[in-house]
Amino acid sequence: MESEGFESLSASELHDRAVSYAVRHGDLGFLWNLLRVIPAAEAASGHDTETANDLSRVSALLSDALAAGEGELGEALRPVYLEYLSKHPDA
């Protein structure tokens, strides 16, 4: 898919493609970056309480990374997925 084609996908679809591609290709760098930006995205989407919890619990971050394509959080992370998928148009 051309990188321009990713723009029309929902946040959930972007998440699924980006995370699936990263897992299939062992791209721990992307997954780690996703874990790093989730707290800021949660804060931006109005979930300040979850931000504090995520910073103190790695297991929560891992869980969030796998489900971070839904709702307001997915929308807040949309630029992260678009940037990653534009670098991997075969995802």
C-alpha angles and dihedrals in degrees: 000000000000113000090244088059091062091067091072094055122099120248089253092054091046090051093049093049096044096045093043091050092047092049093046091049097039091241097168090164092066093043091049091049089050090053090050095052099042095083092053091046090050090051090048090051092051101260101122094153092057090049092061092045093049093051090057099040123056092188089060090052092051091049091047092051091056093049100033096113098078133092124329093344091055090050091049090052094045093103090054092053093044092051092048095045092047087061091048107039091168091067 
